[in-house]
Amino acid sequence: MNTDIEIKDLMIHFYTKEGMVKAVDGVDLLLESGKIIGIVGETGSGKSVLGLSILNILADNAKKSGSILYRGKDLLSLDNENIREIRGREISLIPQNPSTAFNPILKIGTQINELYYYHEKETRRSCKIRSLDHLKKFFFNSEERIYNSYNFQLSGGMSQRALTAMGSALNPQWIIADEPTKGLDAVIRKQVYQVFKDLKEEQGVSMLLITHDLMLASRLCDEIIVMYAGKILEKGTSDKVFNNPMHPYTQGLIDAQPSKKLVPLEGIAPSLTNLPTGCRFHPRCKYAKEVCRFEEPQIYTVKGSKVRCYLYDKDSGLKEGI
Ligand code: SF4
């Protein structure tokens, strides 16, 4: 059965005292299963809200419209009971922060056992066997020790891997991982990379990886989506986006990397309550022209990538000097 996720005209806005925060503002996107798809962009680009909206985990002040289709269902309009059937079993979330994601007063093993007990009606004995067996896949020196630990007893890297183990315990079709390498050192990031690679290659899990870590995204992802101020600006294969970025924002993000030119991206991202007219990137763009200030560019397909910028059009590809 097709397990793609199809997002159509998605808007997620939040009512706040400062005004309406347009976190996701008109996103159309096909997430094809069998791939690891990275979403990159600065803080406040809307990437985490987009990920959370797939599982309908949104704050009460959210105003949502559009649709997120998965196996013939619109995830955005499912009630709590029906979305709970999908969360964890079919689409699982690995949230940003292990210290808030784990229950601090339950051991890691107990928390994984509960998944098998409630979702798969296993006996308590069989839950323990499955949990230990599953933990073995995550490069722990002793899975028994992790099983019997509380989260606060684990290092950052162990905690992140334990969270990934919990997120993948029910063998979901999709995992949405939100900043899985945040705050981790290079050695642990490498381990996390290996864990995700194995999940895809050995368990066939499709993944949406939300990250600031462009190095991880370039090594791990099949496709990259670049978000800015609630919009998608570029989408393409990892190879194309990292080696031949088309959008000026993508170029700036990549040039700012330590492994590239280390040139910081000029300017700051706009307030989501007061977005610029026209192209949202125009106040920071060195190629901006008059049209960019007043009319929002559409997405063009150019050489197999998608890009939202007036420098391109679908017939001629590159329009002018970039
Ligand atoms: Fe720059 Fe204009 Fe392209 Fe926006 S549409 S990125 S302002 S050239």
Boltz pocket constraint, residues with backbone or C-beta under 6 A from the ligand:
constraints:
  - pocket:
      binder: B
      contacts: [[A, 247], [A, 248], [A, 249], [A, 279], [A, 280], [A, 281], [A, 282], [A, 285], [A, 286], [A, 287], [A, 288], [A, 289], [A, 292], [A, 297], [A, 308], [A, 309], [A, 310], [A, 311]]
      max_distance: 6.0
